[in-house]
Amino acid sequence: MAVASRNQIHGGQLVALITLIDGMSSCWFGYCQGVFAGVLVSPDFLNLFPTINDGNVSGAVTSSFFLGAFVGAVLAFILGDKLGRKRTIIAGHILNTVGAALQASAYSLPHLVIGRTLNGIGIGVTSTMSPVYLGECVKPHLRGRLLVIGASSNVASFALANWINYALAFRGGPLQWRLPLAIQLFFPFVIFPIAPFVPESPRWLLLVGEDDAAKQVISRLNNETIAHDSVMTDYNSIKASIRLERSHRVPLRDVLRNRDRTQNLRRLILSSGTQFMQQFTGINSLGFYLPTLLHESVGFSLQTSKLLAAVNGTIYFIAAFFSLAVVDRVGRRKLMLYGSLAMAVCHLISSLTLKTAQEDPSRMKLFGNVTVAFFVIYHAVFAPTWSGIPWVYAAEVNSIGWRTRGAGAATATNWLTGFAVVQFTKVGIDNLQWAFFLIFSILCLAFFPVVYCFYPETAGRKLEDMDEMFLRNPSWFVFGKKEMTQPTRPQAFIDAEMARISDSQVTIVEVTPDKTEKPQTP
């Protein structure tokens, strides 16, 4: 049988297109995060919406995006297994397009908030489902790096948004803020034409019983015929893993009591925990309010504040791609551990220098420069560590039956905590001033023992290894257990996969019209 018909893309080209969809989805996500910081300080925008000068109103308008994204993540939780990965992503981008158009054309505050909320819902859906889709379509040795490309694309577009804001800072009128918001409409012109050429996730197809379609997709991804050993090995491994997972299935109430052997609740908490910790490193406090902070608290001019934010975004972007070289070699655990310590130091020094700059106006320029330097270093540390790892981890650690639920819960956690952080950042800076960032220093330090004690390594493992990992290690504590913390695939998991495949070849399962399963002699 042929690998694929001539009008179908397959092999590396197909993987590249799927990665491009994930990358462009992440770009849209990052652009939305970066663009609004410049909008908030544009004179024409402030003249049109004067109530934005109130910290509570500013926080509410900004965080409406996060609240919408939380709703979107919940929708992805519900729809991801029903519609499939690909169709859910497309639905999310339709909402993004409508939301972006409404924001760029806004002439009233409700109009703007509705647009930001719809944009947020769409981003919540796509940021949940896009990493899951990519993770389910690629090989283990590529998965970490390709998922990090998506996260790094997020940072790249964040940097681009800051440069666009700076470039337009010298222009007056509505173009200064409407054009940056309208540029979002570039993304659907890339994503929608690609969508017809990429398939559904093979793991989702097997999950819903579309075995023949799943074999076709695996064949296209592997660039081999359906009968080829690599295709049948992947097919049998995924199929056996689904069967094993279903054999351990328990009622939802038992899952919520952590009484299932595959520990789906524990895995959901772990993936949600990475997103919770990411937001409380303070990244979005700086992402949305850095120009405002530099202008109002450090004393830089408006243009200089936007320039520094753009330079910071560029360094952030460059540093993000460093993780491509280390994410699979070093592993997820070590990047989170070392990143949390380094960020704690950056926030501590920034807080103290900001304190000195505010208390002694004669030294404001000197210590203001030091504050900016450590904000930049903070972003350079965050980019290859906590920027992408939570998205990678949530796409990997959950079981196939709970993957969209786990990713949805993790993304919902990200957006809900992001909403809280952004909502109170302006008020916190106004009232606590330098001490506001000291809070983030303490939190970053506290994340080190949490990761060290509870977070297993997922690098180097097949997605089908994850069930085996939690079946073999029921304790929530992972430190001191080599097979739970080493960045390479343990031999025990390789042996377990071979046993699953062997078992699946001994008994062939036939699905009859009444949807019951009956063993049949080969």
VEXDREN-2710 file (C-alpha; in Angstrom, 1 decimal):
% VEXDREN-2710
k/r/px/py/pz
1/MET/0.0/0.0/0.0
2/ALA/1.3/3.5/-0.8
3/VAL/2.5/5.8/2.0
4/ALA/0.1/8.5/1.0
5/SER/-1.7/9.7/-2.0
6/ARG/0.2/12.3/-4.1
7/ASN/-1.9/15.2/-2.9
8/GLN/-1.1/14.4/0.7
9/ILE/1.9/15.8/2.6
10/HIS/3.8/13.3/4.8
11/GLY/6.9/12.7/6.8
12/GLY/9.0/15.7/7.8
13/GLN/7.0/18.1/5.8
14/LEU/3.8/17.1/7.6
15/VAL/5.5/17.4/11.0
16/ALA/6.7/20.8/10.0
17/LEU/3.2/22.0/9.1
18/ILE/1.8/20.7/12.4
19/THR/4.6/22.5/14.2
20/LEU/3.8/25.7/12.2
21/ILE/0.2/25.6/13.3
22/ASP/1.4/25.2/17.0
23/GLY/4.0/27.9/16.4
24/MET/1.5/30.4/14.9
25/SER/-1.0/29.7/17.6
26/SER/1.6/30.5/20.2
27/CYS/2.7/33.6/18.2
28/TRP/-0.9/34.9/18.4
29/PHE/-0.9/34.1/22.1
30/GLY/2.4/36.0/22.7
31/TYR/1.4/38.9/20.6
32/CYS/-1.8/39.4/22.6
33/GLN/0.2/39.5/25.8
34/GLY/2.8/42.0/24.5
35/VAL/0.7/44.4/22.5
36/PHE/-1.6/45.7/25.2
37/ALA/1.2/47.1/27.4
38/GLY/1.9/49.7/24.7
39/VAL/-1.8/50.3/24.1
40/LEU/-2.4/51.2/27.7
41/VAL/0.1/54.1/27.6
42/SER/-1.0/55.5/24.2
43/PRO/-2.3/59.1/24.6
44/ASP/-5.1/58.8/22.1
45/PHE/-6.2/55.5/23.8
46/LEU/-6.2/57.3/27.2
47/ASN/-8.1/60.2/25.8
48/LEU/-10.8/57.9/24.3
49/PHE/-11.0/55.8/27.4
50/PRO/-10.1/58.2/30.3
51/THR/-11.3/55.8/33.0
52/ILE/-8.3/53.5/32.2
53/ASN/-6.2/55.8/34.4
54/ASP/-8.0/54.2/37.3
55/GLY/-5.9/51.2/38.5
56/ASN/-9.0/49.1/39.1
57/VAL/-10.5/49.8/35.7
58/SER/-7.1/49.3/34.0
59/GLY/-6.7/45.9/35.8
60/ALA/-10.2/44.9/34.9
61/VAL/-9.8/45.7/31.1
62/THR/-6.4/44.0/31.0
63/SER/-7.5/40.9/32.9
64/SER/-10.7/40.5/30.9
65/PHE/-8.5/38.7/28.4
66/PHE/-7.3/36.3/31.1
67/LEU/-10.9/35.7/32.3
68/GLY/-11.9/34.9/28.7
69/ALA/-8.9/32.6/28.3
70/PHE/-9.9/30.8/31.5
71/VAL/-13.4/30.2/29.9
72/GLY/-11.7/29.0/26.7
73/ALA/-9.5/26.5/28.6
74/VAL/-12.6/25.1/30.2
75/LEU/-14.3/24.8/26.8
76/ALA/-11.2/23.0/25.5
77/PHE/-11.5/20.6/28.6
78/ILE/-15.1/19.8/27.5
79/LEU/-14.8/19.8/23.7
80/GLY/-11.3/18.5/23.1
81/ASP/-12.2/14.8/23.2
82/LYS/-15.6/15.3/21.5
83/LEU/-14.6/17.5/18.5
84/GLY/-11.0/16.3/18.2
85/ARG/-7.8/18.3/18.5
86/LYS/-7.8/19.9/15.1
87/ARG/-11.4/21.1/15.0
88/THR/-11.1/22.5/18.5
89/ILE/-8.1/24.5/17.5
90/ILE/-9.9/25.9/14.4
91/ALA/-12.9/26.9/16.5
92/GLY/-10.6/28.8/18.9
93/HIS/-9.0/30.7/16.0
94/ILE/-12.4/31.8/14.7
95/LEU/-13.1/33.4/18.1
96/ASN/-9.6/35.0/18.0
97/THR/-10.3/36.6/14.7
98/VAL/-13.7/38.0/15.8
99/GLY/-12.1/39.3/19.1
100/ALA/-9.2/41.0/17.3
101/ALA/-11.5/42.8/14.9
102/LEU/-13.6/44.1/17.7
103/GLN/-10.7/45.4/19.7
104/ALA/-9.1/47.2/16.7
105/SER/-12.5/48.9/15.9
106/ALA/-13.5/49.7/19.5
107/TYR/-15.0/53.2/20.3
108/SER/-16.5/52.3/23.7
109/LEU/-15.1/50.5/26.8
110/PRO/-17.7/47.7/26.6
111/HIS/-16.9/47.2/22.9
112/LEU/-13.2/46.9/23.8
113/VAL/-13.8/44.5/26.8
114/ILE/-16.1/42.2/24.7
115/GLY/-13.4/42.0/22.0
116/ARG/-10.6/41.3/24.6
117/THR/-12.8/38.6/26.2
118/LEU/-13.6/36.9/22.9
119/ASN/-9.9/37.0/22.0
120/GLY/-9.1/35.5/25.4
121/ILE/-11.6/32.7/24.9
122/GLY/-10.1/31.8/21.6
123/ILE/-6.5/32.0/23.0
124/GLY/-7.6/29.8/25.9
125/VAL/-8.9/27.1/23.6
126/THR/-5.8/27.2/21.3
127/SER/-3.2/27.4/24.0
128/THR/-4.8/24.3/25.6
129/MET/-5.2/22.2/22.5
130/SER/-2.3/23.2/20.2
131/PRO/0.5/21.7/22.4
132/VAL/-1.6/18.5/22.9
133/TYR/-2.1/18.2/19.2
134/LEU/1.6/18.6/18.4
135/GLY/2.7/16.4/21.3
136/GLU/0.5/13.5/20.1
137/CYS/1.8/13.7/16.5
138/VAL/5.6/13.7/17.0
139/LYS/8.3/11.3/18.1
140/PRO/9.6/11.4/21.7
141/HIS/13.1/12.6/20.7
142/LEU/11.6/15.6/18.9
143/ARG/8.6/16.3/21.2
144/GLY/10.4/18.6/23.7
145/ARG/12.2/20.7/21.1
146/LEU/9.2/21.1/18.8
147/LEU/6.9/22.1/21.8
148/VAL/9.6/24.6/22.9
149/ILE/9.6/26.0/19.4
150/GLY/5.9/26.9/20.0
151/ALA/6.7/28.4/23.4
152/SER/9.6/30.4/21.9
153/SER/7.3/31.6/19.1
154/ASN/5.2/33.0/21.8
155/VAL/8.2/35.0/23.1
156/ALA/9.2/36.1/19.6
157/SER/5.8/37.6/18.9
158/PHE/5.8/39.2/22.4
159/ALA/9.1/40.9/21.4
160/LEU/7.6/41.9/18.0
161/ALA/4.6/43.5/19.7
162/ASN/7.0/45.6/21.9
163/TRP/8.9/46.9/18.9
164/ILE/5.7/47.7/17.1
165/ASN/4.6/49.7/20.2
166/TYR/7.9/51.5/20.2
167/ALA/7.9/52.3/16.5
168/LEU/4.4/53.8/16.8
169/ALA/5.2/55.7/20.0
170/PHE/6.4/58.7/17.9
171/ARG/3.1/58.9/16.1
172/GLY/-0.1/60.5/17.4
173/GLY/-3.7/59.7/16.8
174/PRO/-5.6/56.4/16.8
175/LEU/-3.1/54.6/14.5
176/GLN/-0.7/54.4/17.5
177/TRP/-2.9/51.8/19.2
178/ARG/-5.4/50.5/16.6
179/LEU/-2.8/49.3/14.1
180/PRO/-1.0/47.1/16.7
181/LEU/-4.3/45.5/17.6
182/ALA/-5.3/45.0/14.0
183/ILE/-2.0/43.3/13.1
184/GLN/-3.4/40.2/15.0
185/LEU/-5.5/39.6/11.9
186/PHE/-2.4/38.5/10.0
187/PHE/-2.3/35.2/11.9
188/PRO/-5.6/33.6/10.6
189/PHE/-4.3/34.2/7.0
190/VAL/-1.4/31.8/7.8
191/ILE/-3.3/29.2/10.0
192/PHE/-6.6/28.7/8.1
193/PRO/-4.9/27.8/4.7
194/ILE/-2.7/25.2/6.4
195/ALA/-5.5/23.5/8.3
196/PRO/-6.9/21.4/5.5
197/PHE/-3.5/19.8/4.8
198/VAL/-2.9/18.4/8.4
199/PRO/-4.6/15.3/9.9
200/GLU/-6.3/14.7/13.2
201/SER/-4.1/13.4/16.0
202/PRO/-3.6/9.6/15.6
203/ARG/-4.0/9.1/19.4
204/TRP/-7.4/10.8/19.4
205/LEU/-8.5/8.7/16.4
206/LEU/-7.6/5.5/18.3
207/LEU/-9.3/6.9/21.4
208/VAL/-12.6/7.2/19.5
209/GLY/-12.2/3.9/17.7
210/GLU/-11.1/5.2/14.2
211/ASP/-8.3/2.6/13.9
212/ASP/-8.0/2.7/10.1
213/ALA/-7.8/6.5/10.0
214/ALA/-5.2/6.4/12.8
215/LYS/-3.0/3.9/10.9
216/GLN/-3.2/6.2/7.8
217/VAL/-2.1/9.2/9.9
218/ILE/0.8/7.2/11.6
219/SER/1.8/6.1/8.1
220/ARG/1.9/9.7/6.9
221/LEU/3.8/10.9/10.0
222/ASN/6.4/8.1/9.7
223/ASN/6.6/8.4/5.9
224/GLU/6.2/4.6/5.6
225/THR/3.6/2.2/4.3
226/ILE/0.9/1.1/6.7
227/ALA/2.4/-2.4/6.9
228/HIS/5.8/-1.2/7.9
229/ASP/7.2/-2.3/11.2
230/SER/7.6/1.3/12.6
231/VAL/3.9/2.1/11.8
232/MET/2.6/-1.1/13.3
233/THR/4.8/-0.8/16.4
234/ASP/3.5/2.8/17.1
235/TYR/-0.1/1.7/16.4
236/ASN/0.1/-1.4/18.7
237/SER/1.9/0.6/21.4
238/ILE/-0.8/3.3/21.5
239/LYS/-3.6/0.8/21.2
240/ALA/-2.2/-1.3/24.0
241/SER/-1.8/1.7/26.2
242/ILE/-5.4/2.8/25.6
243/ARG/-6.5/-0.7/26.5
244/LEU/-4.4/-0.8/29.6
245/GLU/-5.7/2.6/30.7
246/ARG/-9.3/1.4/30.1
247/SER/-8.7/-1.7/32.2
248/HIS/-7.8/0.6/35.1
249/ARG/-10.7/2.9/34.6
250/VAL/-12.7/3.8/37.7
251/PRO/-15.6/6.1/38.4
252/LEU/-14.9/9.8/38.4
253/ARG/-15.5/10.0/42.2
254/ASP/-12.6/7.5/42.7
255/VAL/-10.4/9.5/40.4
256/LEU/-11.1/12.6/42.4
257/ARG/-10.2/10.6/45.5
258/ASN/-6.9/9.5/43.8
259/ARG/-8.0/5.9/44.0
260/ASP/-7.2/5.0/40.4
261/ARG/-3.9/3.1/39.8
262/THR/-2.9/5.5/37.0
263/GLN/-3.3/8.5/39.3
264/ASN/-5.0/10.9/37.0
265/LEU/-5.8/13.4/39.7
266/ARG/-2.1/13.5/40.8
267/ARG/-1.1/14.1/37.2
268/LEU/-3.7/16.8/36.7
269/ILE/-2.5/18.6/39.8
270/LEU/1.1/18.4/38.6
271/SER/0.3/19.9/35.2
272/SER/-1.9/22.6/36.8
273/GLY/0.8/23.2/39.4
274/THR/3.4/24.2/36.7
275/GLN/1.1/26.8/35.3
276/PHE/0.2/28.1/38.8
277/MET/3.9/28.5/39.6
278/GLN/4.7/30.1/36.2
279/GLN/2.2/32.9/36.8
280/PHE/3.4/33.6/40.3
281/THR/7.0/34.1/39.1
282/GLY/5.6/37.5/38.1
283/ILE/6.0/37.2/34.4
284/ASN/2.7/38.9/33.4
285/SER/3.1/41.6/36.0
286/LEU/6.2/42.8/34.0
287/GLY/4.8/41.8/30.6
288/PHE/1.7/44.0/30.9
289/TYR/3.0/46.8/33.1
290/LEU/6.8/47.1/32.4
291/PRO/6.5/50.4/30.4
292/THR/4.1/51.8/33.0
293/LEU/6.5/50.8/35.8
294/LEU/9.5/52.2/34.1
295/HIS/7.7/55.5/33.4
296/GLU/5.9/56.0/36.7
297/SER/8.2/54.3/39.3
298/VAL/11.7/54.5/37.8
299/GLY/11.3/57.9/36.0
300/PHE/12.1/57.1/32.4
301/SER/10.3/59.0/29.6
302/LEU/7.4/57.3/27.9
303/GLN/9.5/56.7/24.7
304/THR/12.5/55.4/26.7
305/SER/10.2/53.1/28.7
306/LYS/8.8/51.6/25.4
307/LEU/12.3/51.3/24.0
308/LEU/13.5/49.4/27.1
309/ALA/10.5/47.1/27.0
310/ALA/11.2/46.3/23.4
311/VAL/14.9/45.7/24.1
312/ASN/13.9/43.5/27.0
313/GLY/11.5/41.6/24.8
314/THR/14.2/41.0/22.2
315/ILE/16.6/39.5/24.8
316/TYR/13.7/37.5/26.1
317/PHE/13.1/36.1/22.6
318/ILE/16.8/35.2/22.0
319/ALA/17.1/33.5/25.4
320/ALA/13.9/31.4/24.8
321/PHE/15.6/29.5/21.9
322/PHE/18.4/28.4/24.3
323/SER/16.0/25.9/25.7
324/LEU/16.0/24.1/22.3
325/ALA/19.5/22.9/23.1
326/VAL/18.8/21.8/26.7
327/VAL/15.1/20.9/27.1
328/ASP/15.6/17.2/26.1
329/ARG/19.2/16.9/27.3
330/VAL/18.9/18.5/30.7
331/GLY/15.3/17.6/31.2
332/ARG/12.2/19.5/32.5
333/ARG/12.9/19.1/36.2
334/LYS/16.4/20.7/36.3
335/LEU/15.3/23.7/34.2
336/MET/12.4/24.4/36.6
337/LEU/14.7/24.0/39.6
338/TYR/17.5/26.2/38.5
339/GLY/15.2/28.7/37.0
340/SER/13.2/29.2/40.2
341/LEU/16.4/30.0/42.2
342/ALA/17.8/32.4/39.6
343/MET/14.4/34.3/39.3
344/ALA/14.2/34.6/43.1
345/VAL/17.6/36.4/43.1
346/CYS/16.6/38.7/40.2
347/HIS/13.3/39.8/42.0
348/LEU/15.2/40.3/45.3
349/ILE/17.8/42.6/43.8
350/SER/15.2/44.5/41.7
351/SER/13.1/45.1/44.7
352/LEU/16.0/46.5/46.8
353/THR/17.3/48.7/44.0
354/LEU/13.8/50.0/43.3
355/LYS/13.5/50.8/47.0
356/THR/16.7/52.8/47.0
357/ALA/15.8/54.6/43.7
358/GLN/12.4/55.7/45.2
359/GLU/13.8/56.7/48.6
360/ASP/16.8/58.7/47.2
361/PRO/15.9/60.8/44.1
362/SER/19.5/61.8/43.6
363/ARG/20.4/58.1/42.9
364/MET/17.2/57.3/41.0
365/LYS/18.9/57.1/37.7
366/LEU/21.8/54.8/38.9
367/PHE/19.6/52.4/40.8
368/GLY/16.8/52.7/38.2
369/ASN/19.3/51.4/35.6
370/VAL/20.2/48.4/37.9
371/THR/16.5/47.6/38.4
372/VAL/16.1/47.5/34.6
373/ALA/19.2/45.3/34.2
374/PHE/17.8/42.7/36.6
375/PHE/14.3/42.8/35.0
376/VAL/16.1/42.0/31.8
377/ILE/18.1/39.2/33.4
378/TYR/14.9/37.8/35.0
379/HIS/13.4/37.5/31.5
380/ALA/16.6/35.9/30.1
381/VAL/16.3/33.3/32.9
382/PHE/12.5/32.8/32.6
383/ALA/12.6/32.3/28.8
384/PRO/14.5/28.9/28.6
385/THR/13.0/27.6/31.9
386/TRP/9.6/28.5/33.1
387/SER/8.3/30.1/29.8
388/GLY/7.9/26.8/27.9
389/ILE/8.3/24.0/30.3
390/PRO/4.8/24.2/31.9
391/TRP/3.2/23.9/28.4
392/VAL/5.4/21.0/27.5
393/TYR/4.8/19.3/30.8
394/ALA/1.0/19.6/30.6
395/ALA/1.0/18.1/27.1
396/GLU/3.1/15.1/28.3
397/VAL/2.3/14.0/31.8
398/ASN/-1.5/13.2/31.5
399/SER/-2.9/9.9/30.3
400/ILE/-4.4/9.8/26.8
401/GLY/-7.9/9.7/28.2
402/TRP/-7.2/12.6/30.5
403/ARG/-4.8/14.6/28.3
404/THR/-7.2/17.2/27.1
405/ARG/-8.8/17.4/30.6
406/GLY/-5.3/17.7/32.2
407/ALA/-4.2/20.3/29.6
408/GLY/-7.5/22.2/30.0
409/ALA/-7.2/22.3/33.7
410/ALA/-3.6/23.4/33.5
411/THR/-4.3/26.1/31.0
412/ALA/-7.4/27.2/33.0
413/THR/-5.1/27.5/36.0
414/ASN/-2.7/29.6/34.0
415/TRP/-5.3/32.0/32.9
416/LEU/-7.2/32.2/36.2
417/THR/-4.0/32.9/38.2
418/GLY/-2.9/35.3/35.4
419/PHE/-6.2/37.1/35.8
420/ALA/-5.5/37.5/39.5
421/VAL/-1.9/38.6/39.1
422/VAL/-2.7/41.2/36.3
423/GLN/-5.8/42.4/38.1
424/PHE/-3.8/43.4/41.2
425/THR/-0.5/44.3/39.8
426/LYS/-1.2/48.0/39.2
427/VAL/-2.9/48.3/42.6
428/GLY/0.0/46.4/44.2
429/ILE/2.6/48.6/42.7
430/ASP/0.7/51.8/43.6
431/ASN/0.4/50.6/47.3
432/LEU/3.4/48.4/48.0
433/GLN/5.8/49.9/45.5
434/TRP/9.2/48.1/45.7
435/ALA/7.9/45.4/48.1
436/PHE/5.4/44.1/45.5
437/PHE/8.3/42.4/43.6
438/LEU/9.7/41.0/46.9
439/ILE/6.6/38.8/47.1
440/PHE/7.6/37.2/43.8
441/SER/11.1/36.6/45.0
442/ILE/9.8/34.6/48.0
443/LEU/7.4/32.6/45.9
444/CYS/10.1/31.7/43.3
445/LEU/12.3/30.5/46.2
446/ALA/9.4/28.4/47.5
447/PHE/8.9/26.6/44.1
448/PHE/12.3/24.9/44.3
449/PRO/11.3/22.3/47.0
450/VAL/7.9/21.8/45.4
451/VAL/9.5/20.8/42.1
452/TYR/12.3/18.8/43.8
453/CYS/9.9/16.7/45.9
454/PHE/6.9/16.1/43.7
455/TYR/7.7/16.5/39.9
456/PRO/8.9/13.5/37.9
457/GLU/10.9/13.9/34.7
458/THR/9.0/13.5/31.4
459/ALA/11.9/14.1/29.0
460/GLY/12.9/11.1/26.8
461/ARG/9.7/9.1/27.6
462/LYS/7.0/8.1/25.1
463/LEU/3.6/9.4/26.0
464/GLU/2.6/5.8/26.5
465/ASP/5.3/5.5/29.2
466/MET/3.5/7.9/31.5
467/ASP/0.9/5.4/32.7
468/GLU/3.7/2.9/33.5
469/MET/5.6/5.6/35.4
470/PHE/2.8/6.3/37.8
471/LEU/1.8/2.6/38.0
472/ARG/5.3/1.7/39.1
473/ASN/5.7/4.7/41.5
474/PRO/2.5/5.4/43.4
475/SER/4.2/7.6/46.0
476/TRP/3.7/11.4/45.4
477/PHE/7.4/11.9/46.4
478/VAL/9.9/11.4/43.5
479/PHE/13.2/12.6/44.9
480/GLY/15.8/9.9/45.2
481/LYS/14.1/7.7/42.6
482/LYS/16.3/7.5/39.5
483/GLU/13.7/6.3/37.0
484/MET/11.4/9.2/38.0
485/THR/14.1/11.9/37.7
486/GLN/16.6/10.9/35.0
487/PRO/16.3/12.8/31.7
488/THR/16.7/9.7/29.6
489/ARG/14.2/6.9/29.1
490/PRO/14.6/4.2/31.7
491/GLN/15.1/0.6/30.5
492/ALA/12.2/-0.5/32.6
493/PHE/9.8/1.6/30.5
494/ILE/11.3/0.1/27.2
495/ASP/10.7/-3.4/28.6
496/ALA/7.1/-2.5/29.6
497/GLU/6.4/-1.3/26.1
498/MET/7.7/-4.4/24.5
499/ALA/5.5/-6.5/26.9
500/ARG/2.4/-4.4/26.0
501/ILE/3.0/-4.8/22.3
502/SER/3.6/-8.5/22.7
503/ASP/0.3/-8.9/24.6
504/SER/-1.6/-7.0/22.0
505/GLN/-0.3/-9.3/19.3
506/VAL/-1.3/-12.4/21.2
507/THR/-5.0/-11.3/21.4
508/ILE/-6.6/-9.5/18.5
509/VAL/-9.6/-7.4/19.5
510/GLU/-12.5/-7.1/17.1
511/VAL/-15.0/-4.2/17.5
512/THR/-18.4/-5.6/16.5
513/PRO/-21.4/-3.4/15.5
514/ASP/-22.9/-3.4/19.0
515/LYS/-19.5/-1.8/20.2
516/THR/-18.6/-4.8/22.4
517/GLU/-15.1/-6.2/22.3
518/LYS/-14.5/-9.9/21.7
519/PRO/-11.2/-11.8/21.7
520/GLN/-10.6/-13.7/18.5
521/THR/-8.0/-16.2/17.7
522/PRO/-5.4/-14.9/15.2
END
